């Protein structure tokens, strides 16, 4: 039984996927986190992720973008280029100071090259680029934290992988506003990496939710994984799992309503909006 058939059967029974899929990681033996889907809207560019402002949602494809009005769902602007001319594989997007920043790589090419690409949020005109050149890993997402950038560089086990370096080499690196490394960095929990690496992939999306919790996603798993920054040591802690109705890829927390999140369903080209509830108060760094 595939996922869509399961969802239709559960709907007939008055249940949701989150109600019957057990978490793979719980907080102190329980799972206080829940996801509720609120809406869906079509977006043909929704292949890699979504970014959000108070008024618009930005659907991200491999080398295309679509800006959609949040109230009506109408597409307001579009940008695209031929594959590889100049961009190949966009991933997550973040809106910062009136600009849409997107992670970009040459996936599945090796050796790995990565860059940050920048668009004006009003017109979707491409306005800037920062190249990392050859990178240790493929840039998939980044997020603002404490006035710094946290950027995730992933490795793959199969397509797009480099010899001798699998998903366990995936890392999170801190940069300043000029994209200079600060010296800070973290690794992901080995059990989470192993779970996502079973099909050759790694951490595809990530964003800081309310309370400072770091939520991440895999390539197509219908789950959020909740991580905490460690009090000591280099490894992030996996503290919770939230079943949801998207399938991996990059996502965005709503800038207006805490707990509301926007994600994509790649195979149907839809943006899903939902609400995550749970113990948002963070007591540790």
C-alpha distance (Angstrom), angle and dihedral (degrees) to the residues before:
residue distance angle dihedral
X1 . . .
X2 3.81 . .
X3 3.81 125.0 .
X4 3.81 96.6 -100.2
X5 3.81 93.0 49.6
X6 3.79 89.2 49.8
X7 3.82 91.6 50.8
X8 3.83 92.0 50.9
X9 3.80 91.4 48.9
X10 3.80 91.5 49.0
X11 3.82 90.5 48.8
X12 3.81 89.8 56.0
X13 3.80 88.2 53.4
X14 3.79 92.5 47.5
X15 3.81 93.1 -112.2
X16 3.80 135.2 120.5
X17 3.77 130.8 -140.0
X18 3.80 90.9 -111.7
X19 3.80 90.0 56.5
X20 3.80 95.0 59.2
X21 3.81 106.1 27.8
X22 3.81 109.0 86.7
X23 3.80 119.0 -139.4
X24 3.79 116.9 -104.3
X25 3.79 90.4 -146.2
X26 3.78 124.8 28.9
X27 3.78 137.4 -169.2
X28 3.80 108.4 -111.8
X29 3.79 92.1 -25.9
X30 3.79 97.0 -48.8
X31 3.79 136.1 77.7
X32 3.81 111.3 -131.8
X33 3.82 92.5 171.0
X34 3.81 122.8 97.9
X35 3.81 136.4 177.9
X36 3.82 123.4 -151.4
X37 3.79 120.4 -172.5
X38 3.82 113.1 -133.4
X39 3.80 106.0 176.3
X40 3.80 148.3 -16.6
X41 3.77 130.0 -146.1
X42 3.81 131.2 -179.6
X43 3.81 118.9 -109.4
X44 3.79 116.8 167.7
X45 3.82 92.1 -157.0
X46 3.81 93.5 56.8
X47 3.80 98.5 114.6
X48 3.80 103.7 113.1
X49 3.78 110.3 17.0
X50 3.80 150.8 -51.8
X51 3.81 136.9 -109.3
X52 3.78 126.1 -161.7
X53 3.79 144.0 -150.2
X54 3.80 128.9 174.7
X55 3.81 90.8 -90.9
X56 3.80 107.3 25.9
X57 3.78 145.9 37.6
X58 3.80 120.0 -145.1
X59 3.80 116.0 -149.2
X60 3.80 113.4 -154.2
X61 3.80 125.4 -151.6
X62 3.80 131.5 174.6
X63 3.81 93.1 -82.1
X64 3.81 103.1 -7.4
X65 3.79 139.3 74.4
X66 3.80 133.7 -161.7
X67 3.81 127.1 -164.9
X68 3.83 114.2 -151.6
X69 3.79 130.6 -169.3
X70 3.79 108.1 -118.6
X71 3.79 94.5 -146.0
X72 3.81 99.6 48.5
X73 3.81 105.4 16.9
X74 3.81 89.3 -127.2
X75 3.79 116.3 147.8
X76 3.80 109.3 -116.5
X77 3.80 102.4 -179.0
X78 3.78 141.1 -0.8
X79 3.80 137.3 -160.2
X80 3.79 129.0 -172.7
X81 3.78 142.2 156.2
X82 3.81 134.4 -169.5
X83 3.80 112.6 -86.7
X84 3.79 108.6 -81.4
X85 3.80 94.1 3.0
X86 2.94 90.3 123.4
X87 3.83 104.7 -37.8
X88 3.79 129.6 43.4
X89 3.80 113.7 174.6
X90 3.81 123.4 12.2
X91 3.78 117.5 -170.8
X92 3.81 130.9 171.9
X93 3.79 124.9 5.2
X94 3.81 133.4 -151.6
X95 3.81 127.0 -170.5
X96 3.81 110.8 -138.8
X97 3.82 127.6 166.8
X98 3.79 94.4 -16.8
X99 3.78 95.0 -47.3
X100 3.79 132.2 103.9
X101 3.81 109.7 -133.7
X102 3.81 116.9 -163.9
X103 3.78 131.9 -172.4
X104 3.79 112.2 -124.9
X105 3.80 134.2 -172.4
X106 3.78 141.1 163.6
X107 3.83 91.8 -114.2
X108 3.02 124.7 -167.8
X109 3.80 88.5 23.0
X110 3.79 122.2 100.4
X111 2.93 136.6 -117.5
X112 3.78 89.4 46.0
X113 3.81 121.7 -114.1
X114 3.81 124.1 -174.8
X115 3.79 140.8 -177.7
X116 3.80 143.7 168.5
X117 3.81 113.3 -118.9
X118 3.81 123.3 -161.2
X119 3.82 133.2 -155.6
X120 3.79 135.3 -178.4
X121 3.81 105.9 -108.2
X122 3.81 94.6 -141.8
X123 3.80 100.9 50.9
X124 3.82 102.4 14.5
X125 3.79 88.1 -126.8
X126 3.81 111.5 157.9
X127 3.82 105.6 -115.5
X128 3.79 108.4 166.8
X129 3.78 151.5 4.2
X130 3.78 138.7 -161.5
X131 3.80 115.9 -161.8
X132 3.79 122.1 -154.1
X133 3.79 90.2 -174.4
X134 3.78 112.7 -153.7
X135 3.79 108.8 6.1
X136 3.78 139.0 -165.4
X137 3.77 93.1 -115.3
X138 3.79 134.4 -6.8
X139 3.82 117.0 -74.3
X140 3.81 109.1 -120.6
X141 3.82 106.3 159.5
X142 3.78 145.9 -8.6
X143 3.79 137.1 -168.7
X144 3.80 139.2 -169.5
X145 3.82 117.0 -105.7
X146 3.82 126.3 166.7
X147 3.83 90.9 -14.2
X148 3.79 90.9 -54.6
X149 3.80 134.9 100.6
X150 3.79 119.9 -113.3
X151 3.82 109.5 -159.1
X152 3.80 127.2 -169.6
X153 3.81 119.5 -145.3
X154 3.80 113.1 -171.1
X155 3.78 135.7 -163.7
X156 3.79 125.5 -152.4
X157 3.78 133.2 -142.3
X158 3.80 97.9 -147.7
X159 3.81 130.3 7.8
X160 3.80 109.9 28.2
X161 3.80 93.4 14.0
X162 3.79 124.8 135.2
X163 3.81 120.3 -134.0
X164 3.78 113.0 -92.8
X165 3.80 96.4 11.9
X166 3.79 121.6 86.6
X167 3.83 132.7 170.5
X168 3.82 90.8 -67.1
X169 3.84 86.5 75.0
X170 3.83 91.6 63.6
X171 3.82 110.3 123.3
X172 3.81 144.4 179.3
X173 3.83 115.9 -132.6
X174 3.81 130.7 -170.5
X175 3.83 121.3 -135.1
X176 3.80 135.4 179.8
X177 3.81 123.0 -126.0
X178 3.82 90.9 -82.3
X179 3.82 89.7 55.0
X180 3.79 92.4 -109.7
X181 3.82 113.6 145.5
X182 3.80 112.4 -110.6
X183 3.78 93.6 -156.3
X184 3.82 94.0 -106.6
X185 3.79 121.3 118.3
X186 3.79 144.3 147.9
X187 3.79 139.9 -155.2
X188 3.78 126.1 -137.1
X189 3.83 124.6 -110.1
X190 3.82 108.4 -82.9
X191 3.82 93.2 -134.8
X192 3.81 91.4 53.8
X193 3.80 92.4 46.6
X194 3.81 90.1 49.6
X195 3.81 90.8 51.1
X196 3.81 93.1 52.6
X197 3.81 93.9 39.3
X198 3.81 93.6 61.9
X199 3.83 88.5 93.4
X200 3.78 95.6 33.7
X201 3.82 99.4 -95.7
X202 3.80 136.7 108.8
X203 3.84 140.9 -167.0
X204 3.83 106.8 -21.8
X205 3.81 102.0 173.3
X206 3.77 139.9 18.4
X207 3.81 140.2 171.1
X208 3.80 138.7 161.3
X209 3.77 112.6 -107.8
X210 3.80 128.9 -160.8
X211 3.79 112.5 -55.2
X212 3.79 93.3 27.1
X213 3.79 97.0 -78.0
X214 3.79 112.7 152.4
X215 3.80 111.1 -136.0
X216 3.81 118.3 -166.0
X217 3.80 135.5 179.2
X218 3.77 137.7 -156.0
X219 3.80 129.0 -131.8
X220 3.81 98.9 -80.9
X221 3.82 108.0 -17.4
X222 3.85 112.9 129.2
X223 3.81 92.5 -128.7
X224 3.78 144.6 91.6
X225 3.81 115.2 -139.4
X226 3.81 115.8 -149.8
X227 3.81 117.4 -144.0
X228 3.79 133.3 -176.0
X229 3.76 127.8 -155.2
X230 3.81 111.1 -112.9
X231 3.80 124.8 -110.1
X232 3.79 86.7 -139.9
X233 3.76 136.1 2.8
X234 3.81 131.4 35.4
X235 3.82 102.7 -84.0
X236 3.80 125.3 95.8
X237 3.82 114.6 -133.4
X238 3.81 122.1 -121.5
X239 3.82 105.0 -141.1
X240 3.79 106.4 160.4
X241 3.78 149.5 6.0
X242 3.81 127.7 -144.7
X243 3.83 119.4 -163.2
X244 3.81 110.2 -141.4
X245 3.80 139.4 172.0
X246 3.81 98.7 -110.5
X247 3.78 123.3 80.8
X248 3.79 111.6 -124.1
X249 3.82 122.2 -80.2
X250 3.79 127.4 108.9
X251 3.81 123.2 -37.4
X252 3.82 140.7 176.9
X253 3.77 135.7 -137.4
X254 3.77 114.8 -128.6
X255 3.83 112.1 -100.6
X256 3.81 92.3 -146.7
X257 3.80 109.7 35.8
X258 3.83 116.3 46.3
X259 3.79 114.2 -131.6
X260 3.81 94.5 22.0
X261 3.79 113.4 117.7
X262 3.81 134.8 -173.1
X263 3.80 120.6 -146.4
X264 3.78 138.5 157.8
X265 3.77 139.8 -117.0
X266 3.79 100.4 -147.6
X267 3.79 100.4 -165.0
X268 3.81 93.8 53.1
X269 3.84 95.6 36.3
X270 3.79 94.1 -125.6
X271 3.79 136.5 141.5
X272 3.80 111.1 -137.5
X273 3.79 121.2 -158.3
X274 3.78 118.2 -160.7
X275 3.77 144.3 155.9
X276 3.80 127.1 -115.6
X277 3.79 117.3 -156.3
X278 3.78 125.4 -171.1
X279 3.82 145.9 104.8
X280 3.80 96.5 -40.7
X281 3.80 96.9 170.3
X282 3.78 107.8 105.4
X283 3.80 118.5 -153.5
X284 3.82 100.4 173.7
X285 3.84 130.8 54.9
